């Protein structure tokens, strides 16, 4: 009797997965890696331009007093 329940649950999961794949098919990504400007046209992401576009100077550091691994020895 218990085996029938297990078979029923597995069959329901399999049917549910098939229905999900039917109603919600996988979509194709619309990203185009061959788009670019400047020296490396079509090379994808221009890392040099990313470095030049970042805010001037360094970002301020946040001081954190981390006591996560400090234990009392009493």
N, C-alpha and C positions, 0 to 999 in steps of 0.2 A: 504494500500500500504506500509506503514511504517512497519507494522508487518511482511510483507513478507521479507523485507530487514533484519530485526532483526533475523528472522528464518534462512535466508540464511547465515548471518554472524556466527551465533551459529553453524549451520551445518558445515560450512567451518572450524571453529575452532576445532570442534569435529573430523572431518576427518583428519585435520592436526595433531592433537594430536595422533590419532591412527596410522597415517603413521610414525610419529616420534618414537613411541613405537615399531613399527615393524622394522624399519630400524636401530634404535639405541637402542637395548635392554639393560636392566640394567646388569652390569657386577658384578661378585662375587669378593669380596676382596680376595687377595691372601696372606694376612698376616697370619702368623702362631703364635699364642699366646703361644704355647707349646714349643717354642725354648728357650734355655737358657743354661748357664754354671755356674759353681760354686756351692754354697750352695743351692740355690733355683732353681734347674734344673726344667724347665717346668713351672715356676711360672710367666713367662712373663717378664716384665721389672724389672731389678734388680736396685732398687733405691740406694742401698748402693754403687754399682759400679759406678753409675752416680755421686754420691757425691765424690768418690775418684778420678774420672777422671777429675774433673773440674780443671781449672787453679788454681795454688797455691795462697793463700792469697785472699784478697777481691778485687773486681773490683773497679776501681777508680770511684768516684762520679763526675757527671757533674753538675756544679753550673749553675742554670737557674734563671734569674731575671724575674719572671712571673708577668706581669702587666695586666693580662686579666680582672680581676674584680675590677680594680682601676679606679674610675671615678673622673673627675674634678668637683668641686663644685664652680661654679662661680656665 
